[in-house]
Every structure is written in structure tokens, then in C-alpha cells.
Amino acid sequence: MEVGSGKFSIRPVSIRQWGDEYLIYNELTADTHLFDLYSGGLISEMSGKQQVSKQEMIQFLLKNYDGFTAQEIEQYVEDILVKFQQMDLLETGL
């Protein structure tokens, strides 16, 4: 599943962080999701903005988390966008 290359936004969510974990409550579906430090941090960053591009997501992760190559981060962003879309957390095609 491909999510496209435009801008993205996170649907309305409530976010709580405990250590390296994030609890994300989708206000539209009433679903609750548990995320790790990287995907939770990305959701937190995206939820504060109207629209975010894949490149902005990649730059955020490279700037804030050590130990990953640019190629690994690019693949991670592709994969996590699919996951966010499957969980109905993502608005696409903006």
C-alpha cells in the first residue's frame, strides 16, 4: 500500500507520553493506540502542524533520533505512513 507523496496531517488525537511510549487516542474513531518513541514522537510533531511532507518527517527523525541512516529513516517513514493510514490516523492528499 502506497500513501502518496503529497502533504499529510494527523487527524484529531490526544497524546500522552510515558518514557519511551506514546498513547494516542483517535478522537474521531475512539480507538487507542500504543506507539514507540519514534512513531509516537512523529505523531506528536505532526499533530502540531497543519500539513507535513515526507521530507519534513524524515528531517525531524534525523534531527531528533541518533543511530539511523538517512536510507533507514526514509524506509521507516514510508512504512509508518502506511501504518498510520491503516489505523485511520492520517489525512492524505493535501
Residue, then its C-alpha position, 0 to 999 in steps of 0.5 A: m500500500e502506497v500513501g502518496s507523496g503529497k502533504f499529510s496531517i494527523r487527524p484529531v488525537s490526544i497524546r500522552q507520553w510515558g518514557d519511551e511510549y506514546l498513547i494516542y487516542n483517535e478522537l474521531t474513531a475512539d480507538t487507542h493506540l500504543f506507539d514507540l518513541y519514534s512513531g509516537g514522537l512523529i505523531s506528536e510533531m505532526s499533530g502540531k502542524q497543519q500539513v507535513s511532507k515526507q521530507e519534513m518527517i524524515q528531517f525531524l527523525l534525523k534531527n531528533y533520533d541518533g543511530f539511523t541512516a538517512q536510507e533507514i529513516e526514509q524506509y521507516v517513514e514510508d512504512i509508518l505512513v502506511k501504518f498510520q493510514q491503516m489505523d485511520l490516523l492520517e489525512t492524505g492528499l493535501 
